[in-house]
């Protein structure tokens, strides 16, 4: 069956340095709210902390969360991921 619907999107992106150019907290989320029906809601969110190490390298500890009020049959309505990454900034 077709489950497409019209939705409104709400989005937020926030970064704050606890220690300038060294420790950064971040939050990003997008929410999609269906105009019709009570079960049409989907939210994606990322929260974390990024620490600059040395010579342009940085590490990030991040929590991703996806929430779907009406998931497909046999699926959970919440999906969580925790990640620890190492990267390089130009």
C-alpha positions in Angstrom: 0.0 0.0 0.0 1.0 3.6 -0.6 2.1 5.3 2.7 3.2 8.6 1.3 1.9 11.8 3.0 2.4 15.5 3.2 4.6 16.7 6.1 6.0 19.7 7.7 9.8 19.7 8.4 11.4 21.2 11.5 15.2 21.3 11.7 17.8 22.4 14.3 21.6 22.5 14.3 23.5 23.7 17.3 27.2 23.8 18.0 28.9 25.1 21.2 32.5 25.1 22.2 33.2 24.2 25.9 36.9 25.0 25.3 37.5 27.2 22.3 38.9 25.3 19.3 39.3 22.2 21.4 36.0 20.6 22.8 32.8 21.1 20.9 29.3 19.8 21.8 26.8 19.4 18.9 23.1 18.6 18.4 21.4 18.2 15.0 17.8 17.0 14.4 15.2 16.9 11.7 11.5 16.2 12.5 8.9 15.4 9.9 5.4 15.9 11.1 2.5 14.6 8.9 -0.3 17.0 8.1 -2.8 14.2 8.1 -3.0 11.2 10.5 -1.7 10.9 14.0 0.9 8.3 13.3 2.9 10.3 10.6 6.0 11.4 12.6 9.6 10.7 11.9 12.6 12.2 13.8 16.4 12.0 13.1 18.8 13.2 15.8 22.6 13.4 16.4 24.2 14.4 19.7 27.8 14.3 20.5 31.1 15.8 21.6 34.1 16.4 19.3 37.6 16.8 20.7 40.4 18.3 18.7 43.6 16.3 19.3 46.8 17.5 17.6 47.9 18.2 14.0 44.4 18.5 12.7 43.1 15.2 14.1 39.8 15.1 16.0 37.8 12.4 17.7 34.0 12.3 18.0 31.7 10.5 20.3 28.2 10.5 18.8 24.7 9.2 19.5 22.3 8.9 16.6 18.7 8.3 17.1 15.9 7.7 14.6 12.3 7.5 15.7 9.4 6.5 13.5 5.9 6.5 15.1 4.6 4.0 12.6 7.4 1.7 11.5 7.1 -1.0 8.9 5.7 -4.3 10.1 8.3 -6.2 12.2 10.5 -3.2 12.7 11.2 -1.3 15.9 10.1 2.4 16.2 13.5 3.5 17.6 17.0 2.9 16.2 20.0 4.0 18.1 23.7 4.1 17.1 26.7 5.0 19.2 29.9 5.8 17.3 33.5 6.7 18.3 35.3 8.1 15.3 38.8 9.5 14.5 39.1 12.1 11.7 41.2 14.9 10.2 40.2 18.5 9.8 41.5 20.6 6.9 
